[in-house]
Amino acid sequence: MKIARRGQVSLEFMLVFGIMLILLLYSVNSITFQQGSTSTETLKMQILLEEKSLANAIAGTIAQVYAQGPGAKSTTYVKVTYLAEPDYLQKASGSAKVSVGASNSFVFVGVGDQLRTADVGNEEKNTVLTEMPYTSVGKGIVFPDGLPAKSVRIIVEWDPSRDEDWNARVVGSYLEITININPGG
């Protein structure tokens, strides 16, 4: 009689354990993973954080050159992951287009066809702004398929003989963004 009872307890334990395991796997799969990759909401947040990091690096380098005055030049290096992956950008925002530039006294980095700095209706923020120390004439660069490299070299210089300008090119394994500032020029 005791043997039958031990067998029944083991069977009940395995049944309850199996149901709990199935529920655990289902909840982890439905919350964390979507078609074998990171969930869309997590991906959107990671892209926004990377946008903010790049905007901060550009604005910081501009501020450093601005503080040093005419003739100054500075270089900063930034690593990106998601902004250089068109598939991730497409999944998160429906577009792989990345825009980098300056407008008024802000540096912006945005993903998508229409840049939004705030949540509007059902559309979520897809652009970040970082303040810089002077008012720009409004320049920028558009990358239609995400950034072409995961390593970014930001070169900012203040050459008073040239107008404000933003250029980008791939040099080796780096995306080189070259910015000439000319406050008041």
C-alpha positions as CSV (number, residue, x, y, z in Angstrom):
1,M,0.0,0.0,0.0
2,K,2.8,2.4,0.7
3,I,4.4,1.8,-2.6
4,A,1.3,2.8,-4.5
5,R,1.1,6.1,-2.4
6,R,4.8,6.9,-3.2
7,G,4.2,6.4,-6.9
8,Q,1.1,8.6,-6.8
9,V,3.0,11.4,-5.1
10,S,5.8,11.2,-7.6
11,L,3.3,11.2,-10.5
12,E,1.5,14.3,-9.1
13,F,4.8,16.1,-8.5
14,M,6.0,15.4,-12.1
15,L,2.6,16.6,-13.5
16,V,2.7,19.8,-11.5
17,F,6.4,20.4,-12.3
18,G,5.7,19.8,-16.0
19,I,2.8,22.3,-16.0
20,M,4.9,24.9,-14.2
21,L,7.8,24.4,-16.6
22,I,5.5,24.8,-19.6
23,L,4.1,28.0,-18.1
24,L,7.5,29.4,-17.3
25,L,8.8,28.7,-20.9
26,Y,5.7,30.3,-22.4
27,S,6.0,33.4,-20.3
28,V,9.7,33.9,-21.0
29,N,9.1,33.3,-24.7
30,S,6.2,35.7,-25.0
31,I,7.7,38.5,-22.9
32,T,11.4,38.4,-23.9
33,F,11.7,36.9,-27.3
34,Q,9.8,37.5,-30.5
35,Q,10.8,35.3,-33.4
36,G,14.1,34.4,-31.9
37,S,15.4,37.9,-31.3
38,T,15.1,40.8,-28.8
39,S,11.6,42.1,-28.2
40,T,10.6,45.2,-30.1
41,E,10.1,47.4,-27.0
42,T,13.5,46.5,-25.6
43,L,15.1,47.1,-29.0
44,K,13.5,50.5,-29.3
45,M,14.9,51.5,-25.9
46,Q,18.4,50.2,-26.8
47,I,18.4,52.2,-30.0
48,L,17.3,55.4,-28.2
49,L,20.1,54.9,-25.6
50,E,22.6,54.5,-28.5
51,E,21.2,57.6,-30.2
52,K,21.7,59.5,-27.0
53,S,25.2,58.3,-26.6
54,L,26.1,59.3,-30.1
55,A,24.4,62.7,-29.7
56,N,26.2,63.3,-26.4
57,A,29.6,62.4,-28.0
58,I,29.1,64.8,-30.9
59,A,27.8,67.6,-28.6
60,G,30.7,67.1,-26.2
61,T,33.3,67.3,-28.9
62,I,31.7,70.4,-30.3
63,A,31.7,72.0,-26.8
64,Q,35.3,71.1,-26.4
65,V,36.3,72.8,-29.7
66,Y,34.1,75.8,-29.0
67,A,35.7,76.3,-25.6
68,Q,39.2,76.2,-27.2
69,G,38.3,78.8,-29.9
70,P,39.1,79.3,-33.5
71,G,41.7,76.9,-34.9
72,A,40.9,74.1,-32.4
73,K,40.3,70.5,-33.4
74,S,39.2,67.5,-31.4
75,T,38.5,63.8,-32.2
76,T,36.2,61.4,-30.3
77,Y,35.5,57.7,-30.9
78,V,32.2,56.0,-30.3
79,K,31.1,52.4,-30.8
80,V,27.6,51.6,-32.0
81,T,25.7,48.3,-32.4
82,Y,22.1,48.9,-33.2
83,L,22.4,52.0,-35.3
84,A,24.6,50.1,-37.8
85,E,22.1,47.2,-38.1
86,P,19.4,48.0,-40.7
87,D,17.3,44.9,-39.7
88,Y,17.1,46.1,-36.1
89,L,16.3,49.6,-37.1
90,Q,13.6,48.4,-39.5
91,K,12.1,46.1,-36.8
92,A,12.0,48.8,-34.2
93,S,10.9,51.8,-36.2
94,G,9.8,50.7,-39.6
95,S,12.7,52.4,-41.3
96,A,16.5,52.0,-41.3
97,K,17.1,55.7,-42.0
98,V,19.4,57.4,-39.5
99,S,19.8,61.2,-39.3
100,V,22.6,63.0,-37.5
101,G,23.0,66.7,-37.4
102,A,22.5,70.0,-35.6
103,S,19.5,72.4,-35.5
104,N,19.4,75.6,-33.5
105,S,21.4,74.9,-30.3
106,F,20.9,71.1,-30.4
107,V,22.7,68.1,-31.8
108,F,20.1,65.4,-32.9
109,V,20.3,61.7,-33.8
110,G,17.1,60.1,-35.0
111,V,15.9,56.9,-36.6
112,G,13.0,56.9,-39.0
113,D,11.5,58.8,-41.9
114,Q,9.9,61.4,-39.7
115,L,11.9,62.6,-36.7
116,R,9.9,63.0,-33.4
117,T,11.4,64.3,-30.2
118,A,8.3,63.6,-28.1
119,D,5.6,61.0,-28.0
120,V,2.8,62.2,-30.2
121,G,-0.5,60.2,-30.2
122,N,0.4,56.6,-31.1
123,E,3.8,57.6,-32.5
124,E,6.7,57.2,-30.1
125,K,9.8,59.4,-29.8
126,N,12.5,58.3,-32.2
127,T,15.0,61.3,-32.0
128,V,17.1,62.5,-29.2
129,L,18.5,66.0,-28.7
130,T,21.6,67.1,-26.8
131,E,22.4,70.8,-26.2
132,M,25.5,72.4,-27.6
133,P,27.0,75.7,-26.7
134,Y,26.1,77.7,-29.9
135,T,23.3,78.1,-32.4
136,S,23.9,76.1,-35.6
137,V,22.7,77.1,-39.0
138,G,21.2,73.6,-39.3
139,K,23.3,71.0,-41.0
140,G,23.1,67.2,-41.0
141,I,23.8,63.9,-42.6
142,V,21.3,61.1,-43.6
143,F,22.2,57.5,-43.7
144,P,19.4,55.6,-45.6
145,D,20.5,52.1,-44.4
146,G,21.8,52.8,-40.9
147,L,25.3,53.8,-40.1
148,P,27.8,52.1,-42.5
149,A,30.2,51.1,-39.7
150,K,30.0,50.2,-36.0
151,S,33.0,52.4,-35.1
152,V,32.4,56.1,-35.4
153,R,35.2,58.7,-35.4
154,I,33.9,62.2,-34.8
155,I,36.3,65.0,-35.9
156,V,35.3,68.6,-35.0
157,E,37.3,71.6,-36.0
158,W,36.8,75.3,-36.0
159,D,38.1,76.8,-39.2
160,P,36.9,80.4,-39.3
161,S,37.6,80.6,-43.1
162,R,35.0,77.9,-43.8
163,D,31.2,77.8,-43.2
164,E,29.6,75.3,-40.9
165,D,29.6,71.9,-42.5
166,W,28.9,68.2,-41.7
167,N,30.4,65.4,-43.8
168,A,30.6,61.6,-43.5
169,R,32.7,59.0,-45.2
170,V,33.9,55.5,-44.4
171,V,37.7,55.3,-43.7
172,G,38.9,51.7,-43.1
173,S,36.6,50.3,-40.4
174,Y,35.4,53.7,-39.2
175,L,32.6,55.9,-40.1
176,E,34.2,59.3,-40.0
177,I,31.9,62.3,-39.3
178,T,33.8,65.5,-39.9
179,I,32.2,68.7,-38.6
180,N,33.4,72.3,-39.1
181,I,31.8,74.7,-36.7
182,N,31.8,78.5,-37.3
183,P,29.8,80.2,-34.6
184,G,28.8,83.6,-35.7
185,G,30.4,83.0,-39.1
